[in-house]
Amino acid sequence: MNYEVIIIGAGPAGLTAAIYSCRAGLKTMVVESSLNVSQIALTGKIENYPGFPEGISGVELLERFKKQAEKFGAEFVSGELGSIRKNERLWEINVDGRFYSSLCLIIASGARPKELGVPGEKELKGKGVSYCATCDAAFFRNKDVAVVGGGDSAAEEAMLLTKFAKKVIVIHRRDQMRAAKILQDRLKGNKKVEFFLGYTVKEIVGEDRVRAIKIVNVKNGQEEGIPVEGVFMSVGTIPNTEFAKGLVDLDQNGKIVVDQEMKTSREGIFACGDCRNTVLRQVITACSDGAIASMSCQRYIEGLK
């Protein structure tokens, strides 16, 4: 089946691109992955997206984006992306054995949580090790838990966990967190929160489930063991761009290299959102990227026609 635009990814960037493309009268399809869920769906409450002064859940905001894209005519297909190849003027993609083609592609495949890579992490994943407080916080009611990370996401996860856990221990390798001041102030004002700044995680201890976490002081190398029953990782993300290797240029971190018009190194392919090289990864910047990618795509198609 032929389209004018195929968008790979159904997060804020991809859905915004779909809204703009459909409103421009372009036949548009969005590929939704069941394996790589948009990170916004894992966010309990978003407070910095304009128009929602009381905040809105990530799931609800994502549903609103999708409903709006569908209203303007976007078609959706669920499945995992296979091959991508150029067939004369058309780009052809394989989604679970089904083939679709379009004049241009917009890659908005997002990113996924990064693993810390310490002993015990993989073995205890799902047994106390989690990458999503929104998903798992309720399982740790009245228990001591640790949050590893120092950015906005780590601070937000820690705050959410205070609603359930008895104690929330924040561990960060630097002497000061990188999170926004308002988030840090909330954590510091919460009696349930304890900080271990200037520490790294050496090991997660446990057999059938998490029992403790071993940490190391960055300055003096002193080790310390802390009894916890849950460890929440919030140490960054990895772009979902494995399929793009050899297709478009990637930077040293695996992110797609684009210019200010969201053009990649390959004519007819654009990229937007967390999968591309950007200095800020927020819902609002992903939406901006999606709008720009769509406009660039429209101009490209006009040139072809």
C-alpha positions as CSV (number, residue, x, y, z in Angstrom):
1,M,0.0,0.0,0.0
2,N,1.4,3.4,-1.0
3,Y,1.5,6.5,1.2
4,E,3.1,9.9,0.9
5,V,4.5,9.9,4.4
6,I,5.3,7.0,6.7
7,I,6.2,7.9,10.3
8,I,8.1,5.4,12.3
9,G,7.2,5.9,16.0
10,A,4.0,7.0,17.8
11,G,5.4,9.2,20.6
12,P,4.9,13.0,20.8
13,A,7.3,13.7,17.8
14,G,5.7,11.1,15.5
15,L,2.2,12.0,16.4
16,T,2.8,15.7,15.9
17,A,4.4,15.0,12.5
18,A,1.3,13.0,11.7
19,I,-1.1,15.8,12.6
20,Y,0.9,18.3,10.5
21,S,1.2,15.9,7.5
22,C,-2.5,15.0,7.5
23,R,-3.5,18.6,7.8
24,A,-1.3,19.3,4.7
25,G,-3.4,16.7,2.8
26,L,-0.7,14.0,2.7
27,K,-1.7,10.4,3.0
28,T,0.0,9.4,6.2
29,M,0.7,6.2,8.1
30,V,2.2,5.8,11.6
31,V,4.0,2.7,12.7
32,E,3.5,1.9,16.4
33,S,5.9,-0.5,18.1
34,S,4.7,-2.8,20.9
35,L,8.2,-3.3,22.2
36,N,9.5,0.3,22.3
37,V,6.8,2.2,24.2
38,S,7.0,6.0,24.2
39,Q,8.7,7.2,27.4
40,I,5.9,9.7,27.9
41,A,3.6,6.7,28.6
42,L,5.9,5.9,31.6
43,T,5.6,9.4,33.1
44,G,3.0,9.7,35.9
45,K,2.5,13.5,35.7
46,I,3.7,16.1,33.3
47,E,3.7,19.6,34.7
48,N,5.8,21.6,32.2
49,Y,3.7,21.1,29.0
50,P,2.0,24.4,28.2
51,G,-1.8,24.5,28.6
52,F,-2.0,22.1,31.6
53,P,-1.3,24.2,34.7
54,E,-2.5,21.4,37.0
55,G,-0.4,18.8,35.1
56,I,-1.5,15.8,33.0
57,S,-0.5,12.1,32.9
58,G,1.8,11.0,30.2
59,V,-0.7,8.4,29.0
60,E,-3.6,10.8,28.7
61,L,-1.5,13.4,26.8
62,L,-0.3,10.7,24.4
63,E,-3.9,9.5,23.9
64,R,-4.9,13.1,23.1
65,F,-2.1,13.4,20.5
66,K,-3.2,10.1,18.9
67,K,-6.9,11.0,18.8
68,Q,-6.0,14.3,17.2
69,A,-3.9,12.6,14.5
70,E,-6.7,10.1,13.8
71,K,-9.2,12.9,13.5
72,F,-7.2,14.4,10.7
73,G,-6.8,11.1,8.9
74,A,-3.7,9.4,10.1
75,E,-3.7,5.6,9.7
76,F,-1.9,3.4,12.2
77,V,-0.3,0.0,12.0
78,S,1.1,-1.9,14.9
79,G,4.2,-4.1,14.6
80,E,7.9,-4.3,14.6
81,L,10.0,-2.7,11.9
82,G,12.0,-4.9,9.6
83,S,13.9,-3.9,6.5
84,I,13.9,-0.4,4.9
85,R,14.9,-0.1,1.3
86,K,14.6,2.4,-1.6
87,N,12.6,1.1,-4.6
88,E,13.0,3.6,-7.4
89,R,11.3,6.8,-6.0
90,L,9.6,5.1,-3.1
91,W,10.8,4.0,0.3
92,E,9.6,0.5,1.2
93,I,9.4,-0.7,4.8
94,N,8.6,-4.2,6.2
95,V,6.4,-4.3,9.3
96,D,6.0,-7.9,10.6
97,G,6.1,-9.2,7.0
98,R,3.7,-6.6,5.6
99,F,5.1,-4.1,3.1
100,Y,4.3,-0.4,2.8
101,S,5.8,2.3,0.7
102,S,5.9,6.1,0.7
103,L,7.6,9.0,-0.9
104,C,9.4,9.9,2.4
105,L,10.0,8.6,5.8
106,I,10.0,10.4,9.2
107,I,11.9,8.5,11.9
108,A,10.5,9.3,15.4
109,S,11.5,6.0,17.1
110,G,12.3,7.6,20.4
111,A,14.6,6.1,23.1
112,R,14.5,3.6,25.9
113,P,15.9,3.6,29.5
114,K,19.6,2.9,29.8
115,E,20.9,0.0,32.0
116,L,23.5,0.7,34.6
117,G,25.4,-2.5,33.9
118,V,26.4,-3.5,37.4
119,P,26.3,-7.0,38.9
120,G,22.9,-8.1,40.0
121,E,21.0,-5.7,37.7
122,K,20.0,-8.2,35.0
123,E,19.5,-11.0,37.4
124,L,17.1,-9.0,39.5
125,K,15.2,-7.2,36.8
126,G,11.6,-7.5,37.6
127,K,12.5,-8.8,41.1
128,G,13.1,-5.3,42.6
129,V,15.0,-3.7,39.8
130,S,12.8,-1.4,37.8
131,Y,13.1,1.3,35.1
132,C,9.7,2.8,35.6
133,A,8.3,4.1,38.9
134,T,5.0,4.9,37.2
135,C,4.6,1.2,36.4
136,D,6.0,-0.3,39.6
137,A,5.8,2.2,42.5
138,A,2.7,0.6,44.0
139,F,4.5,-2.7,44.5
140,F,6.9,-1.0,47.0
141,R,4.4,0.3,49.5
142,N,6.0,0.9,52.9
143,K,9.4,-0.4,51.7
144,D,12.8,1.2,51.4
145,V,13.8,1.8,47.8
146,A,16.7,3.5,45.9
147,V,16.6,5.8,42.9
148,V,19.8,5.9,40.8
149,G,20.2,9.1,38.8
150,G,20.3,12.9,39.2
151,G,18.3,14.4,36.4
152,D,14.7,15.5,36.1
153,S,13.4,12.0,35.5
154,A,15.2,10.6,38.6
155,A,13.7,13.4,40.7
156,E,10.2,12.9,39.3
157,E,10.5,9.1,40.0
158,A,11.7,9.7,43.5
159,M,8.8,12.1,44.2
160,L,6.3,9.6,42.9
161,L,7.9,6.8,45.0
162,T,7.5,8.9,48.2
163,K,3.7,8.4,47.9
164,F,4.2,4.6,48.4
165,A,7.6,3.8,49.9
166,K,8.7,4.2,53.5
167,K,12.1,5.7,52.5
168,V,13.5,6.8,49.1
169,I,17.3,6.9,48.8
170,V,18.6,9.0,45.9
171,I,22.0,8.0,44.7
172,H,23.9,10.2,42.2
173,R,27.5,10.1,41.1
174,R,27.9,13.9,41.3
175,D,28.0,16.2,44.3
176,Q,24.8,17.9,43.1
177,M,21.8,16.7,41.1
178,R,21.2,18.1,37.6
179,A,17.4,18.2,38.1
180,A,15.5,21.4,37.9
181,K,15.7,23.4,41.1
182,I,11.9,23.1,41.8
183,L,12.2,19.3,41.7
184,Q,15.3,19.3,43.9
185,D,13.5,21.6,46.4
186,R,10.6,19.2,46.6
187,L,12.9,16.3,47.3
188,K,14.8,18.1,50.0
189,G,11.6,19.1,51.6
190,N,10.3,15.6,51.8
191,K,11.2,13.7,55.0
192,K,11.1,10.4,53.3
193,V,14.0,11.2,51.0
194,E,17.6,10.6,51.9
195,F,20.5,11.6,49.6
196,F,23.8,9.9,48.8
197,L,25.4,12.4,46.4
198,G,28.9,11.7,45.1
199,Y,28.3,7.9,45.1
200,T,28.2,5.3,42.4
201,V,26.5,1.9,42.5
202,K,28.8,-1.1,42.6
203,E,26.3,-4.0,43.0
204,I,22.7,-4.8,43.5
205,V,22.5,-7.6,46.1
206,G,19.9,-10.4,46.3
207,E,18.9,-13.8,45.0
208,D,15.2,-14.2,44.7
209,R,14.7,-10.4,45.0
210,V,16.6,-7.2,45.8
211,R,17.9,-7.1,49.4
212,A,20.5,-4.3,49.3
213,I,22.6,-2.0,47.2
214,K,26.3,-1.5,47.4
215,I,27.6,2.0,46.7
216,V,31.0,3.6,46.5
217,N,32.1,7.1,47.5
218,V,33.6,8.7,44.4
219,K,36.2,10.7,46.4
220,N,37.6,8.2,48.9
221,G,36.5,4.9,47.5
222,Q,34.7,3.9,50.7
223,E,32.0,1.2,50.2
224,E,28.7,1.1,51.9
225,G,25.8,-1.3,51.9
226,I,22.2,-0.1,52.1
227,P,19.3,-2.4,52.7
228,V,16.6,-1.8,50.1
229,E,13.9,-3.8,48.5
230,G,13.7,-1.9,45.2
231,V,16.1,-0.1,42.9
232,F,14.8,2.3,40.3
233,M,17.2,3.2,37.5
234,S,17.1,6.6,35.9
235,V,20.5,7.1,34.3
236,G,19.6,8.2,30.8
237,T,18.4,6.7,27.6
238,I,19.5,4.8,24.5
239,P,18.0,5.8,21.1
240,N,15.9,3.2,19.3
241,T,18.0,3.5,16.1
242,E,19.5,0.1,15.6
243,F,17.5,-0.3,12.4
244,A,18.9,3.0,11.1
245,K,22.6,1.8,11.1
246,G,23.9,2.0,7.5
247,L,20.7,3.8,6.4
248,V,21.5,7.3,7.8
249,D,24.4,8.9,9.7
250,L,24.4,8.3,13.4
251,D,26.6,10.1,16.0
252,Q,28.8,8.3,18.6
253,N,25.9,7.8,20.8
254,G,23.7,6.2,18.2
255,K,21.5,9.2,17.7
256,I,20.5,10.2,14.2
257,V,22.3,13.2,12.8
258,V,20.0,15.9,11.4
259,D,20.2,19.5,10.4
260,Q,17.8,22.3,11.6
261,E,15.2,21.1,9.1
262,M,15.3,17.6,10.5
263,K,16.9,16.3,7.3
264,T,19.1,13.2,7.7
265,S,22.1,12.3,5.5
266,R,19.7,10.4,3.2
267,E,17.4,12.2,0.8
268,G,13.8,11.6,1.7
269,I,14.4,10.6,5.3
270,F,13.8,12.9,8.2
271,A,14.2,12.3,11.9
272,C,12.7,14.0,15.0
273,G,12.4,13.6,18.8
274,D,14.6,11.6,21.2
275,C,16.1,9.4,18.5
276,R,18.0,12.4,17.0
277,N,20.9,14.5,18.2
278,T,19.4,17.1,20.4
279,V,20.4,19.0,23.6
280,L,17.0,18.8,25.2
281,R,14.6,15.8,25.4
282,Q,11.2,17.0,26.5
283,V,7.7,16.5,25.2
284,I,7.5,20.1,23.9
285,T,10.8,19.8,21.9
286,A,9.7,16.5,20.5
287,C,6.5,18.1,19.2
288,S,8.5,21.0,17.7
289,D,10.8,18.5,16.0
290,G,7.8,16.6,14.6
291,A,6.2,19.8,13.2
292,I,9.5,20.8,11.5
293,A,10.1,17.3,10.1
294,S,6.6,17.3,8.6
295,M,7.1,20.7,7.0
296,S,10.4,19.5,5.5
297,C,8.8,16.4,4.3
298,Q,6.0,18.4,2.6
299,R,8.6,20.5,0.7
300,Y,10.5,17.4,-0.3
301,I,7.3,15.8,-1.8
302,E,6.4,19.0,-3.6
303,G,9.8,18.9,-5.2
304,L,9.3,15.4,-6.4
305,K,5.9,16.2,-7.8
